[in-house]
């Protein structure tokens, strides 16, 4: 199984932190460690929040990403470093969007990591967060964290 604490640290670093709402790269309201503010959460747009409160939201979001990962993938058939990539992708993009990476998922399942990496490069996601995707590709191909 992947290292939960190391994954938390990596996602927090990649997401960055803000205690007040801001607009992400796509113009969506966000707060804390990359928490997408939903329509029923407009209260987050009005004030600053404590790091403790936003850490609780982060933990809830990460745990949801892990549950979505376990529902849609076979963790015991996937190396730990790739589990971490998938969970972080789900955290960032949501499970529905990660599942839309049909060719990526196909190549991953077949163990064709080089072809899966090419699919990562050939995506809007790469255009939005190139450094993050490049880190994932390095981890995917070289198990380099």
PyMOL commands that set and color helices and strands:
alter all, ss='L'
color gray80, all
select helices_A, chain A and resi 4-15+39-45+51-72+75-77+80-93+95-99+102-109+113-121+124-128+130-142
alter helices_A, ss='H'
color red, helices_A
select strands_A, chain A and resi 18-23+29-32+35-36
alter strands_A, ss='S'
color yellow, strands_A
deselect
rebuild
show_as cartoon
